[in-house]
Amino acid sequence: MFIRFKCGSTWQVVGSDNFHGVIGSPPYGVVFSEWSLADPEAWSQIRPILRENNGWAIFIYTPKGKNHGWTTLEFAKSEPGWYHDVQPASETGMFTQTALDEELREYISEYGEDDGRAYFDQEYNCSFNAPLLGSYYGSYLGKARAEGRVAAVSCEPGLPVYTGWDLGRSDDTAIWFAQRNSGAVRVIDYYRSSGHTMDHYAKVLAEKPYVYAEHVLPHDGSNQMMHAPDSLALQLMKMRPNDKVRVLRRDDVDAGIHAVRQILPLCWFDDAKCASGLSALESYHREWDDTKKMFKDVPCHDWASHPADAFRTLALGLPASYQNKTEARSPLIVIGDRSRTTMTLDDAYARDKRMRASRGRRI
């Protein structure tokens, strides 16, 4: 996947989920293949390098709903120095109408009438209107855009902020910031990064101009990660001693997806601060089994997983009035809130110490 030419130039293939591997290198040109399926953060990180080198970038892709692929196209239409070209199959001269009609019939036979036409429109007609095939939340977010609920949504003074987290295995972390306002959920901010310890994310929280109601972590928040002996929840508690920290118990993924679908009709998203997070939610989809010609019952694990999992944590962690009653059982422990549990900072620290000692004896 790497070629070094005699002139000294190099050519390399890198997955967008591994863009950190090229940070620090001096590319003069980058081609994003299937940009609408790639991690949009890759462009944010590589763009400064290209600007410094007076370099160039090409984005080649098929539409996958109105995610970051659509945003890039809309930006290119109005930005001097950018070139854009949208070519439906009917205009390229590559296919006869007979061939296109046959393709449409085959898509419908494979995926059914609605999904088949949507897939055909994406692949051959360059349609951004059809959501990504198998998308969990594409239709919900499409409706949110149509209703004007993806707009400028600022932090409302006097309303505390809830955060929902995902803690990745390789320390990728995503955080959503939301407020409750009567019957609405105001999603005002989003943050994602990797390669940092918990003190970095505590600093991110401190730098935001928000008063926090609660930080909701997934079940692995009770694990010891990020190069520290204490659990992530305990680390955050020590760094944010005046904040409430809650760890959810391990829950069924389908139940979490159901909780997200319940609150999405209530959500208003800030289109600027939440742009990359929204792209992830729209791109979060089920895996397709090409042998059985059907979707699997599990989400596809790709760049969109961490942001989508963080939003699932937020949906499950919001007060019960924003969830279905069957989901209200999901919180397991609350740390730092004496009104709902006896587990205080000292209790949690003592529990972690006992757990470490127990593991040591087993070894």
N, C-alpha and C positions, 0 to 999 in steps of 0.2 A: 504493500500500500504506500510505498515511498520510493521515489526515483530521484537520483542525483545525476544531473546532466554534466557533460564534460566542461561546459562553460561555467559551472558552479551553481546554476539555478537548480531548484528542487521542485518537485510536484508531489503532493501528498493528499491522501484521502483520509478525512477525519469525520467521525460522527458528530452531529451537532450536540449530542448529549455529553460529549467529551471535549468541548471547546476549550476547557481550561488547559488542555495539553498543548495548545498552540499559543497561549498567552505568553508574551515575551519574545515570540518569533517575529520576523519582519516581513510578512507576506505583502506582495504588491498587488495581488489579485485573488479574489475568493469567489467561487461559484457555489451557491446554495442550491443543491438539487432537492426537489420536493420541499420547497421552503415552507409551504403551508402545514407540513407535518413535522418540521424541525423545531427545535427549542428556540423561541424568539430571543432569549437572552444571549444567544451566541452572537447575533449581530450587534447587540449593545456593547459586548466586550471586544469584538474585533474591529468595530468601526473606528475607534481612535487610532488604532495601528495603521489602518489604511489611509486615514486622513493625514497622518504624519508622513507617510511614504508617498502621498499623492497617488494612491492606488485606486483600484476599482472593484466593484462587486456586481455579480449577476445573480438574479433570483429566478429560478425556473421551477414552475410548479403548476399543479392542477388545483382549482379551488376546493376547499374543504370547509364550507360555511364561511360566515363573516368573522373569521378569526384574524390573526396577525397577517395572514396572506392578503386578505382584503384591505386591511389597514395600510400595508405597504403599497399596494396598487393605488389607493386613493391619495396617498402622500405623493407618489411619483407623478400623478396627473397634474399636480399643481406646483411642484417644486422644480425650479430651474436647475438644469444640470442632470436631471433624471430622464430616462427614456422608458416608455412602457408600451407593450404591445399585447393585446388580447386577441387570440385567434381561435374561434370556434372551428370545429372540424369541417363544417360546411363551407368555410371560407378558405381553407388551406389548399384545396384541390387534391388532398391526399386520399380521400375516400369518395366513392360514388354514393349517391343517395340510396341505392339498393343495398350497399354494404352497411350504411348507417341504420337503415330500417331493420336489417337483420340483427345488428348489434342490439338495438332497442328491444327487439323481441326476445333475444337471448337473456338480456339483463332482467326483463320481466319474468321470464321462466325461472331464473335462478333466485331472484330476491322478492318476487311478488310485484304487483302493479305499482304501488306507491314507492317502495324502496328502489325498485328497478328503474323507474323513470327518474328518480332523484339521482341515482348513481350514474345513469346515462347522461343526464344534464350536467353533472359535475365533470365527467370524464371527456365528453365530446362537445358540449355547448358552453363550457367555461362559466357555468352558473354558480354564483356565490349565494344564491337564495336558498338552495337546498342545504340542510344541516349535514354534517359529517355522518356518513352511514354508520349506524350503531352508536351514535352519540347519546350519552345519558341525559345531557342537559341542553342540547342544541336547540330544540324546539322551545324550551322555557326561556332561554336567553334571546332567541329570535323574537319572541313575544315581548320580552322586556324592552328590546330595542324599538320595536314597533310602537310600544306604549310610551316611549320617551323616558323609561326608567334607567337608561344608561346615559348619563348626562353629567353635569357638574354638580357633585354632591359633597358639600363641605361639612366639616365637623360642626355639629350644632352645640353651641355653648350650653352648659348645664346638664348635658346628657353624658353619662359615663360610657366608656368604650370597652367592649368585649373583644378579646383576641382568641382566635382559633389557630392551632399550630399543627404542623406535621414535622416529625423528626425523622429524617431519612437515615437509612443504615450507614451510608457513607457521609454522614453529618450534613446532608442537604437539609435545609430547613425552610419552610414556607409559613408565613403568618398573614392572616386576614384580620382586619380591624373593622368593627361594626358597632353601631348604636341602635338602640330600640327607641322608636318614637310612635306611640300609640299602636296602630296596627301595622306599622312599617318597620323594615329592617334597613337601616342606612349603612351600606358597605362603603366606608370612606377611604380605605387605604389597603395596601397590600405590600408585602416585602418578601423577598426570597434571596437566599445566598447559600454558599457552601464553603467548607474549609475553615470554619470558625468554631471557637468554643462558646459556651453559653454566655460568657461575659460580653461578647460582641453583640448578641441579641438583646441582652439587658441594656446595653448602651443605646441600641436602636430604639427600644421602648422609651428610654429616658429622653432621647432627643426629639421624640414626637410631642407635640403640644396637647397631649390628651390626658384626661383623668380616667384611670382604668377602673372598671367594675370588677373584672375577673380575667385571668389568663387561663384558658382551657387547653390542656395538653392531652394527647392521645395516651393510650394505655402504656406505651413504652416510655412515657415520661418518668415512670418509677424505676427505669433501668439506669445503670451506671454507664455513661457514654461520654463522648467528647473529652477524653483524656483527663477525667477527674474521678476521684473515688466516690463522690456523692451522686445520688440520682439527679437527673436533669431538673426535676421538680424542686428538689432541695437546693440545688445550685441557684435556680431562679429565685427561690424564696429568700435566700441569703442576700442576693444582690438587689432584690426588690422587697424589703421586709414589710413595707406598708401595703403591698398588693396581695390580693387573694389569688391563690393558684389552685386549680382543680385538675385532677387526673381522671380521665374516663376509664372505665373498665373496657377490656377487649370486647368489641361488639361485632355483630355480623355486618359484613360490608353492605349487603343488600338493605339492611335496616338503615344504615347510614345514608345510602343513596336515596332511600325513600324520604328520610328526614330533609335532605337537601331539596328534593322536588317539592316538598311541602312549603318550605320557606321561600323558594325562588319567586313565586308570584307576589311575595311581600317585599322583595328586595329592590332597592334603588342603589345603583353602582356609580361611583365616580369614574367617568370614562378615562380620565388622565392617569390617576394614581393606580387604578385597578386594571389597566389595559392588558398587561401581560398575564395577569391572573385570569381575566375573562377569556383570553385566548386559550388558556389551559382548560378552563371549564368547558368551553365549546369543543375542544379537541379530545376530551376524556371520553373514551368509547370502549365498547366491548370487543373482545378478540373475535376474529372471524375464523371458523374452521373450514378451510378450503376443501377438505375431503368430504365432510358431511354436508357442506353447503348451508351452514347455519351459524349463528352467533353462539359463542361459548357463554357460559354463565359467569365468567370472570372478566374484570376490566383488563384492558391491554396495559401492561406496565411500561410506560415510556416517560418522556419529559413532563407530560401533563399530570402524572400520578401524584406527585408531591403537593402541588397547589390544590388539586381536587380533593386529596385526603385532608388537607388543612381545612378546606371549606366544609367537609363532612364533619370534622371535629367541631367547627363553629356551629353547624346546624344542630348537632347533638348536645352541645354545651349551652345553647341559649336557654333561658328560663322556659319552664314547661308549657307556658301559654303559647309558645311559638313552635311546639312540636306536637305530633300525634301522641296520645296518651301511652301508646305502646312503646314509645321511644323514651318516655320520661324516666325510665329505670336505668338509663345508660350511665349516669355519673356514679362512680364508685366511691371516691374519696375527695374530700375538700380539705385543702391545706391552708391554714392561715385564717380560717373563719370559725370562731368559737361558737357562733350561733347555730351552726349546722353539724359540727363534729367536734370531738374532743381532741383531734389530732392537731397539735400546734407545731411550731418550728422545732421545739425541743423534742416533742414526741416523734416527729418525722426523722430527726437526726438520730435519735436512739434506735428507732426501727431500722434505719439503714445500717447502723453499726452492728446490730444483732444479725442482720441478713449477711453482712460481710463475714462476720465471725462464723456463722453457720456454714457458709460456702467453704471457708477455710478448713473447717473440721471435716467436711465431706471429702475434700481433696486429700 
